[in-house]
Amino acid sequence: MAQIKQYRPAYFSGFENETRAFTSLKELLNIEWVDNFRKLPNGQIDPNFHQYSINKHSDYKGYEYALMAEYKNGYSWFVVGFVDENEIIKELPVWVAKYEVGSK
């Protein structure tokens, strides 16, 4: 059974990052805090949400893959969490950093 460990930047304090098990891609993407990356605060789908993708190189010990949420056609992104296996997530696109002209 695969697991995802929630990610929050170091400046977030007072929160415990959750670890959740999943057995399918659908189950992974329906975890509440994963699904929230697609939504606006009012619960509607964020029109800027582009896709979930996988970064194959994570620095998080024991978790080789990072689940990414991409926005604005992939020009903006956030780390959602770290995944410990690749069989279930292999259907997701591989994350590639994209930069708008003049932004890098």
C-alpha positions as CSV (number, residue, x, y, z in Angstrom):
1,M,0.0,0.0,0.0
2,A,1.4,3.4,-1.0
3,Q,1.6,6.4,1.3
4,I,1.7,10.2,0.9
5,K,3.1,12.5,3.5
6,Q,1.6,16.0,3.5
7,Y,4.0,18.9,2.9
8,R,3.9,22.3,4.5
9,P,6.7,24.9,4.2
10,A,8.9,25.3,7.3
11,Y,7.3,28.7,8.1
12,F,4.0,26.9,9.0
13,S,3.9,26.1,12.6
14,G,1.4,24.5,15.0
15,F,0.3,21.9,12.4
16,E,1.0,18.2,12.2
17,N,1.6,16.9,8.7
18,E,-0.6,14.0,7.9
19,T,0.4,10.7,6.3
20,R,-2.3,8.8,4.4
21,A,-2.3,5.4,2.7
22,F,-3.9,5.0,-0.7
23,T,-4.4,2.0,-3.1
24,S,-5.4,3.9,-6.3
25,L,-4.8,7.2,-8.1
26,K,-8.4,8.1,-7.6
27,E,-8.1,7.5,-3.8
28,L,-4.9,9.6,-3.7
29,L,-6.5,12.5,-5.5
30,N,-9.6,12.3,-3.3
31,I,-7.7,12.7,-0.1
32,E,-9.2,16.0,1.3
33,W,-5.9,18.0,1.6
34,V,-4.8,16.8,-1.8
35,D,-8.1,17.6,-3.4
36,N,-8.1,21.1,-1.8
37,F,-5.3,22.1,-4.2
38,R,-7.8,22.0,-7.0
39,K,-10.3,24.2,-5.2
40,L,-10.9,27.8,-4.3
41,P,-11.8,28.6,-0.6
42,N,-15.5,28.5,-1.6
43,G,-15.2,24.8,-2.8
44,Q,-15.4,25.6,-6.5
45,I,-12.7,24.3,-8.9
46,D,-9.9,26.8,-9.3
47,P,-9.9,27.9,-13.0
48,N,-6.1,28.3,-12.7
49,F,-5.6,24.7,-11.7
50,H,-3.8,22.9,-14.5
51,Q,-3.0,19.4,-13.3
52,Y,-1.3,17.2,-10.7
53,S,2.1,15.8,-11.7
54,I,5.0,13.9,-10.2
55,N,8.5,15.1,-9.5
56,K,10.6,12.0,-9.6
57,H,13.4,13.3,-7.3
58,S,12.4,14.1,-3.7
59,D,14.8,15.1,-1.0
60,Y,12.4,13.8,1.7
61,K,13.9,10.7,3.3
62,G,11.9,7.5,2.5
63,Y,9.7,9.2,-0.1
64,E,11.2,9.3,-3.6
65,Y,8.5,11.2,-5.4
66,A,6.9,14.6,-4.8
67,L,3.2,15.2,-5.8
68,M,2.9,18.6,-7.4
69,A,-0.1,20.8,-8.1
70,E,0.3,22.9,-11.2
71,Y,-1.5,26.2,-12.0
72,K,-1.6,28.6,-14.9
73,N,-0.7,26.0,-17.5
74,G,2.2,24.8,-15.4
75,Y,3.9,28.2,-14.8
76,S,3.0,28.1,-11.1
77,W,3.3,25.1,-8.9
78,F,3.3,23.8,-5.3
79,V,4.4,20.7,-3.5
80,V,1.4,18.8,-2.2
81,G,3.2,15.9,-0.5
82,F,5.8,13.1,-0.8
83,V,4.9,9.7,-2.1
84,D,6.8,6.5,-1.3
85,E,6.2,4.4,-4.4
86,N,5.6,4.8,-8.1
87,E,3.3,2.1,-9.4
88,I,0.0,3.9,-8.7
89,I,1.3,7.4,-9.6
90,K,2.8,6.3,-12.9
91,E,-0.2,7.6,-14.8
92,L,0.5,11.2,-13.7
93,P,2.6,13.4,-15.9
94,V,6.2,14.0,-14.9
95,W,6.6,17.5,-13.5
96,V,8.9,19.9,-15.5
97,A,9.5,23.4,-14.2
98,K,8.2,26.0,-16.7
99,Y,9.1,29.7,-16.6
100,E,7.5,32.6,-18.3
101,V,9.8,34.6,-20.5
102,G,11.7,37.1,-18.4
103,S,10.8,35.5,-15.0
104,K,13.9,33.5,-14.4
